Amino acid sequence: MTFEVQHTDNASDARTGLITTDHGKIKTPIFMPVGTAGTVKGVHFSELREQVNAQIILGNTYHLYLRPGLDILRRAGGLHGFNGWERPILTDSGGFQVFSLTGIRKLTEEGCTFQSHIDGSRHIFTPENVMDTERVIGADIMMALDECPPGQSDYQYAQKSLALTQRWLDRCIKRFNETEPLYGHHQSLFPIVQGCTYKDLRQEAAKFVADKGADGNAIGGLAVGEPTEVMYEMIEVVNEILPKDKPRYLMGVGTPQNILEAIERGVDMFDCVMPTRNGRNALLFTYNGTMNMRNKKWENDFTPIDSEGCDVDKVYSKAYLHHLFKAKELLAMQIGSIHNLAFYLRLVTDARQHIEQGDFVTWKKSVIERLGQRL
């Protein structure tokens, strides 16, 4: 994998770049739709390509490990062979899902023992077997196993958690270097910067990660309950240290406003379930604010969902989509998901264009307040 910084913004740390993988190129800044179980919920791949313009999607190691399982994935030729997506894929380590299983998991130096949410069976994730699992999945970008501590963790816990994450990272890197890709394409391993909301821990973590010389680096443990201004501060602290010639991935973030603020601070890659989860629940994102399509105000509005949006937005009216949600038709969730994903990809594409034009900060200021309005 290679990364080339193509443009930098004179008034901020925003930049555009190009990631090249064996499954294709990714223009940054980029938003990556989340495909937890090998599918982006409710959206066909043809729609991801043509309506959403997705350049890369995510898979989830925890969910794919449990179902369909590694034997099926290996025999299919990895996730690309199993689901037919020919563009790049990123897999998380499954750590966030495991650590969120409060009460049915146990954390040790060796790894994390947990019970399946499907059938209660017991499993263990270690740095070594997570690397093996991500080799079987075959993603272009693999994430290291880390502990994602709660956002309000006290300093002592955050420090202990970070030390464990760093020891696990060394084991991940060792296992990654001892193994080879299974399907003939290159895989990259991204370490994850943790440290909660403590500046010195974030600095320590960023330095530790930067010294590993990985193909790219991720920032984890944010947008987990801390105030947004604290999140932005932690991004600034970390990005002062992470190498500028490697892509920076902010995990699990977030709202359109969060994304623009993070781009301004030098982040290149984003993922979040927010566009699809909200889309399935009738909340649409637009440049003029959010729309709850169940509200009666849309009942007689026969204008397009978004006249500046993708083809789906122009075909269906607000009144029709309101009707679909009220009638609990499955098409409503599909349209909502496509619209929101297309909007998120349009947002980062517009950001990229304004960075290239040299007016990103001015443009961001002109749209960011509108993005948060409720229509």
Secondary structure, 3 states (H helix, E strand, C coil): CEEEEEEECCCCCCEEEEEEECCEEEEECEEECECCCCCCCCCCHHHHHHHHCCCCEEEEHHHHHHCCCHHHHHHHCHHHHHHCCCCCEEEECCHHHHHCCCCCEEECCCCEEEECCCCCCEEEECHHHHHHHHHHHCCCEEECCCCCCCCCCCHHHHHHHHHHHHHHHHHHHHHHHHCCCCCCCCCEEECEECCCCCHHHHHHHHHHHHCCCCCCEEECCCCCCCCHHHHHHHHHHHHCCCCCCCCEEECCECCHHHHHHHHHCCCCEEECCHHHHHHHCCEEEECCEEEECCCHHHCCCCCECCCCCCHHHHHCEHHHHHHHHHCCCHHHHHHHHHHHHHHHHHHHHHHHHHHHHCCHHHHHHHHHHHHCCEC
